[in-house]
Amino acid sequence: MQRPVGVVLLTASLGLACGARVPGSSTAAPPPDSPSTDRGSIPAFPTLTQATVGDLCVAPPGRALPPPADAKEGLTRITGTWLLCSQRGILGESDAAGLRIETTGEVLLLRWDNGTLAGEPSGANVTVLESYPVQANFTVAGGGYIPTNPVTTEGPRHLATWLMSGAVADYVDATTNPDTTPKPEPVCAAGAPTQDDVRRACALPDGPHLPLSTLDEFASAIAGAWYRCAGPVLGSDDDGILLSKDSYYAIQFSKGAPIARSDLWH
């Protein structure tokens, strides 16, 4: 048996149609919560828990705001409590749950402490450049800095930036009311593949090469749901992409099922 033909878009991927059968599939379980021992309570929406962060992350972000007019507006845009949605954060491995950016530019690291969002000093500060207010530099201990070009959105508020590694750091505002967030659309009305289905299909041999001679043929060939087998998806940690001739959606697994959400970058 061969797996469906894959399209290489800075990654290795495969197409799985709704209802496609892959031998020995099962529903993937969500990862367990991780313990934490930090201090300092951080304001957040009253019903927010570590278990519900994923629900906020998969909700489509609001419309991206235009670039800030000056450094003061740039810092105001990124001030707040930001929960990490992507696998990688701005401050690397220490940025496991998210960041709290104060109006002074001080940056706190977020952690979950017995079900409560907590923060502690990171040793980092953020400065928005006066001459180029779309750039925010995170100065870290030792005098180095991490350059970012943060994009913020209307509600639901997200903060996202490309990292020097080529990955994307994506955060959601911790004060977001989950009852007001738009719900992501399922990729399939029925017969959606599980993460085990994807892993098993990725292990199968590649299908035959498709000869394509026109742009229309190429557009038709790449239309559909494509799941990541290896590497990032256009710089992000998404589980796949849903393509048509005129639209792009990121695919993310939530509670064992693939959902499609709008993407800030494409």
One Martini backbone bead per residue (centre of mass of N, CA, C, O) as a GRO file, in nm:
protein
  266
    1MET     BB    1   0.097   0.035   0.021
    2GLN     BB    2   0.030   0.374  -0.053
    3ARG     BB    3   0.067   0.689  -0.012
    4PRO     BB    4  -0.022   0.980  -0.066
    5VAL     BB    5   0.061   1.234  -0.228
    6GLY     BB    6   0.305   1.481  -0.182
    7VAL     BB    7   0.368   1.819  -0.078
    8VAL     BB    8   0.633   2.047  -0.101
    9LEU     BB    9   0.625   2.299   0.182
   10LEU     BB   10   0.878   2.305   0.374
   11THR     BB   11   0.788   1.995   0.379
   12ALA     BB   12   0.641   1.697   0.491
   13SER     BB   13   0.351   1.559   0.325
   14LEU     BB   14  -0.008   1.469   0.335
   15GLY     BB   15  -0.302   1.340   0.195
   16LEU     BB   16  -0.629   1.342   0.367
   17ALA     BB   17  -0.928   1.231   0.353
   18CYS     BB   18  -1.234   1.214   0.436
   19GLY     BB   19  -1.256   0.878   0.550
   20ALA     BB   20  -0.987   0.775   0.555
   21ARG     BB   21  -0.807   0.466   0.565
   22VAL     BB   22  -0.598   0.348   0.838
   23PRO     BB   23  -0.435   0.114   0.976
   24GLY     BB   24  -0.462   0.116   1.325
   25SER     BB   25  -0.636   0.340   1.439
   26SER     BB   26  -0.646   0.620   1.679
   27THR     BB   27  -0.703   0.821   1.944
   28ALA     BB   28  -0.556   1.096   2.058
   29ALA     BB   29  -0.417   1.210   2.342
   30PRO     BB   30  -0.383   1.450   2.551
   31PRO     BB   31  -0.169   1.620   2.718
   32PRO     BB   32  -0.045   1.656   3.011
   33ASP     BB   33  -0.007   1.827   3.278
   34SER     BB   34   0.225   2.052   3.418
   35PRO     BB   35   0.411   2.125   3.668
   36SER     BB   36   0.451   2.395   3.922
   37THR     BB   37   0.668   2.655   4.123
   38ASP     BB   38   0.552   2.945   4.126
   39ARG     BB   39   0.520   3.299   4.162
   40GLY     BB   40   0.272   3.509   4.128
   41SER     BB   41  -0.010   3.641   4.047
   42ILE     BB   42  -0.209   3.645   3.742
   43PRO     BB   43  -0.411   3.796   3.546
   44ALA     BB   44  -0.728   3.648   3.441
   45PHE     BB   45  -0.961   3.474   3.329
   46PRO     BB   46  -1.165   3.316   3.553
   47THR     BB   47  -1.199   3.033   3.366
   48LEU     BB   48  -0.907   2.982   3.344
   49THR     BB   49  -0.711   2.703   3.235
   50GLN     BB   50  -0.484   2.479   3.136
   51ALA     BB   51  -0.702   2.308   2.972
   52THR     BB   52  -0.819   2.585   2.805
   53VAL     BB   53  -0.593   2.702   2.628
   54GLY     BB   54  -0.637   2.539   2.365
   55ASP     BB   55  -0.911   2.672   2.292
   56LEU     BB   56  -0.790   2.955   2.243
   57CYS     BB   57  -0.572   2.879   2.029
   58VAL     BB   58  -0.782   2.755   1.804
   59ALA     BB   59  -0.894   3.014   1.775
   60PRO     BB   60  -0.945   3.255   1.572
   61PRO     BB   61  -0.798   3.526   1.497
   62GLY     BB   62  -0.790   3.836   1.458
   63ARG     BB   63  -0.733   4.111   1.303
   64ALA     BB   64  -0.474   4.262   1.187
   65LEU     BB   65  -0.286   4.517   1.274
   66PRO     BB   66  -0.144   4.785   1.210
   67PRO     BB   67   0.119   4.950   1.228
   68PRO     BB   68   0.277   5.130   1.440
   69ALA     BB   69   0.349   5.473   1.478
   70ASP     BB   70   0.503   5.413   1.754
   71ALA     BB   71   0.663   5.307   2.036
   72LYS     BB   72   0.428   5.342   2.234
   73GLU     BB   73   0.224   5.174   2.069
   74GLY     BB   74   0.395   4.918   2.049
   75LEU     BB   75   0.398   4.857   2.358
   76THR     BB   76   0.093   4.855   2.406
   77ARG     BB   77   0.027   4.612   2.222
   78ILE     BB   78   0.226   4.399   2.400
   79THR     BB   79   0.082   4.443   2.647
   80GLY     BB   80   0.053   4.165   2.874
   81THR     BB   81  -0.104   3.841   2.877
   82TRP     BB   82   0.072   3.557   2.733
   83LEU     BB   83  -0.017   3.263   2.578
   84LEU     BB   84   0.119   2.980   2.464
   85CYS     BB   85   0.069   2.808   2.140
   86SER     BB   86   0.335   2.733   2.060
   87GLN     BB   87   0.630   2.552   2.083
   88ARG     BB   88   0.763   2.838   2.052
   89GLY     BB   89   0.932   3.100   2.207
   90ILE     BB   90   1.106   3.386   2.250
   91LEU     BB   91   1.271   3.258   2.525
   92GLY     BB   92   1.242   2.967   2.480
   93GLU     BB   93   1.243   2.720   2.714
   94SER     BB   94   1.140   2.921   2.944
   95ASP     BB   95   0.893   2.960   2.738
   96ALA     BB   96   0.621   2.757   2.823
   97ALA     BB   97   0.343   2.947   2.885
   98GLY     BB   98   0.458   3.252   2.880
   99LEU     BB   99   0.390   3.615   2.895
  100ARG     BB  100   0.462   3.919   3.082
  101ILE     BB  101   0.401   4.254   2.977
  102GLU     BB  102   0.493   4.547   3.081
  103THR     BB  103   0.486   4.896   3.064
  104THR     BB  104   0.811   4.897   3.121
  105GLY     BB  105   0.920   4.607   2.975
  106GLU     BB  106   0.888   4.391   3.157
  107VAL     BB  107   0.955   4.031   3.183
  108LEU     BB  108   0.752   3.755   3.242
  109LEU     BB  109   0.714   3.431   3.351
  110LEU     BB  110   0.497   3.172   3.292
  111ARG     BB  111   0.298   2.968   3.522
  112TRP     BB  112   0.167   2.681   3.676
  113ASP     BB  113   0.005   2.701   4.014
  114ASN     BB  114  -0.230   2.514   4.119
  115GLY     BB  115  -0.420   2.649   3.874
  116THR     BB  116  -0.239   2.911   3.866
  117LEU     BB  117  -0.136   3.198   3.731
  118ALA     BB  118   0.214   3.265   3.710
  119GLY     BB  119   0.505   3.480   3.802
  120GLU     BB  120   0.847   3.561   3.695
  121PRO     BB  121   1.138   3.673   3.651
  122SER     BB  122   1.352   3.675   3.347
  123GLY     BB  123   1.565   3.923   3.281
  124ALA     BB  124   1.381   4.070   3.078
  125ASN     BB  125   1.349   4.321   2.814
  126VAL     BB  126   1.146   4.553   2.628
  127THR     BB  127   1.211   4.728   2.310
  128VAL     BB  128   1.098   4.989   2.113
  129LEU     BB  129   1.171   5.136   1.830
  130GLU     BB  130   1.168   5.462   1.735
  131SER     BB  131   1.264   5.423   1.422
  132TYR     BB  132   1.114   5.109   1.447
  133PRO     BB  133   0.806   5.012   1.573
  134VAL     BB  134   0.801   4.699   1.458
  135GLN     BB  135   1.040   4.665   1.665
  136ALA     BB  136   1.128   4.418   1.921
  137ASN     BB  137   1.357   4.405   2.192
  138PHE     BB  138   1.492   4.131   2.378
  139THR     BB  139   1.657   4.169   2.666
  140VAL     BB  140   1.913   3.977   2.807
  141ALA     BB  141   2.111   3.815   2.987
  142GLY     BB  142   2.437   3.961   2.904
  143GLY     BB  143   2.323   4.178   2.658
  144GLY     BB  144   2.147   4.048   2.476
  145TYR     BB  145   1.922   4.003   2.183
  146ILE     BB  146   1.577   3.972   2.057
  147PRO     BB  147   1.443   4.001   1.757
  148THR     BB  148   1.121   4.148   1.668
  149ASN     BB  149   0.790   4.136   1.472
  150PRO     BB  150   0.510   4.214   1.597
  151VAL     BB  151   0.178   4.082   1.584
  152THR     BB  152  -0.143   4.220   1.625
  153THR     BB  153  -0.487   4.187   1.732
  154GLU     BB  154  -0.785   4.155   1.737
  155GLY     BB  155  -1.044   4.006   1.850
  156PRO     BB  156  -0.873   3.775   1.930
  157ARG     BB  157  -0.586   3.819   2.096
  158HIS     BB  158  -0.271   3.834   1.930
  159LEU     BB  159   0.079   3.725   1.934
  160ALA     BB  160   0.322   3.749   1.665
  161THR     BB  161   0.642   3.594   1.554
  162TRP     BB  162   0.925   3.575   1.410
  163LEU     BB  163   1.206   3.378   1.421
  164MET     BB  164   1.538   3.316   1.363
  165SER     BB  165   1.469   3.003   1.297
  166GLY     BB  166   1.165   3.037   1.137
  167ALA     BB  167   0.971   3.041   1.345
  168VAL     BB  168   0.663   3.069   1.535
  169ALA     BB  169   0.533   3.293   1.770
  170ASP     BB  170   0.231   3.221   1.965
  171TYR     BB  171  -0.025   3.426   2.121
  172VAL     BB  172  -0.269   3.464   2.387
  173ASP     BB  173  -0.495   3.627   2.563
  174ALA     BB  174  -0.573   3.569   2.904
  175THR     BB  175  -0.848   3.768   2.899
  176THR     BB  176  -1.012   3.590   2.731
  177ASN     BB  177  -1.335   3.515   2.635
  178PRO     BB  178  -1.445   3.208   2.532
  179ASP     BB  179  -1.750   3.296   2.457
  180THR     BB  180  -1.633   3.514   2.221
  181THR     BB  181  -1.508   3.302   2.047
  182PRO     BB  182  -1.449   3.165   1.767
  183LYS     BB  183  -1.511   2.873   1.601
  184PRO     BB  184  -1.367   2.622   1.471
  185GLU     BB  185  -1.337   2.432   1.190
  186PRO     BB  186  -1.385   2.142   1.066
  187VAL     BB  187  -1.240   1.948   0.828
  188CYS     BB  188  -1.460   1.726   0.904
  189ALA     BB  189  -1.780   1.608   0.938
  190ALA     BB  190  -1.658   1.317   0.874
  191GLY     BB  191  -1.394   1.099   0.902
  192ALA     BB  192  -1.158   1.193   1.062
  193PRO     BB  193  -0.841   1.198   1.116
  194THR     BB  194  -0.595   1.092   1.310
  195GLN     BB  195  -0.281   1.097   1.436
  196ASP     BB  196  -0.237   0.798   1.374
  197ASP     BB  197  -0.311   0.810   1.079
  198VAL     BB  198  -0.085   1.000   0.998
  199ARG     BB  199   0.158   0.829   1.091
  200ARG     BB  200   0.091   0.582   0.913
  201ALA     BB  201   0.089   0.730   0.638
  202CYS     BB  202   0.384   0.842   0.657
  203ALA     BB  203   0.512   0.538   0.653
  204LEU     BB  204   0.445   0.520   0.374
  205PRO     BB  205   0.491   0.510   0.063
  206ASP     BB  206   0.513   0.686  -0.197
  207GLY     BB  207   0.360   0.807  -0.444
  208PRO     BB  208   0.317   0.909  -0.743
  209HIS     BB  209   0.407   1.117  -0.977
  210LEU     BB  210   0.280   1.432  -1.089
  211PRO     BB  211   0.209   1.559  -1.391
  212LEU     BB  212   0.257   1.916  -1.443
  213SER     BB  213   0.176   2.196  -1.685
  214THR     BB  214  -0.013   2.384  -1.506
  215LEU     BB  215  -0.148   2.599  -1.280
  216ASP     BB  216  -0.425   2.461  -1.257
  217GLU     BB  217  -0.317   2.179  -1.196
  218PHE     BB  218  -0.168   2.260  -0.941
  219ALA     BB  219  -0.408   2.379  -0.781
  220SER     BB  220  -0.570   2.110  -0.784
  221ALA     BB  221  -0.347   1.925  -0.648
  222ILE     BB  222  -0.329   2.107  -0.364
  223ALA     BB  223  -0.606   2.062  -0.296
  224GLY     BB  224  -0.661   2.031   0.050
  225ALA     BB  225  -0.555   1.808   0.301
  226TRP     BB  226  -0.245   1.859   0.487
  227TYR     BB  227  -0.012   1.656   0.658
  228ARG     BB  228   0.238   1.638   0.878
  229CYS     BB  229   0.554   1.454   0.880
  230ALA     BB  230   0.784   1.688   0.852
  231GLY     BB  231   0.852   1.955   0.976
  232PRO     BB  232   0.757   2.257   0.904
  233VAL     BB  233   0.479   2.483   0.837
  234LEU     BB  234   0.581   2.755   0.720
  235GLY     BB  235   0.728   2.793   1.025
  236SER     BB  236   0.530   2.616   1.180
  237ASP     BB  237   0.339   2.397   1.425
  238ASP     BB  238   0.148   2.282   1.249
  239ASP     BB  239  -0.036   1.991   1.126
  240GLY     BB  240  -0.132   2.172   0.872
  241ILE     BB  241  -0.312   2.221   0.554
  242LEU     BB  242  -0.580   2.415   0.394
  243LEU     BB  243  -0.654   2.403   0.047
  244SER     BB  244  -0.720   2.633  -0.209
  245LYS     BB  245  -0.732   2.857  -0.469
  246ASP     BB  246  -0.828   3.105  -0.226
  247SER     BB  247  -0.712   2.944   0.040
  248TYR     BB  248  -0.592   2.945   0.395
  249TYR     BB  249  -0.537   2.688   0.645
  250ALA     BB  250  -0.487   2.579   0.953
  251ILE     BB  251  -0.390   2.271   1.107
  252GLN     BB  252  -0.532   2.140   1.417
  253PHE     BB  253  -0.519   1.949   1.695
  254SER     BB  254  -0.829   1.887   1.888
  255LYS     BB  255  -0.916   1.641   2.075
  256GLY     BB  256  -0.826   1.444   1.815
  257ALA     BB  257  -0.912   1.676   1.606
  258PRO     BB  258  -0.931   1.841   1.310
  259ILE     BB  259  -0.873   2.191   1.260
  260ALA     BB  260  -0.965   2.512   1.120
  261ARG     BB  261  -0.758   2.806   1.095
  262SER     BB  262  -0.663   3.100   1.087
  263ASP     BB  263  -0.383   3.295   0.957
  264LEU     BB  264  -0.145   3.552   0.994
  265TRP     BB  265   0.065   3.482   0.734
  266HIS     BB  266  -0.140   3.363   0.470
   0.00000   0.00000   0.00000
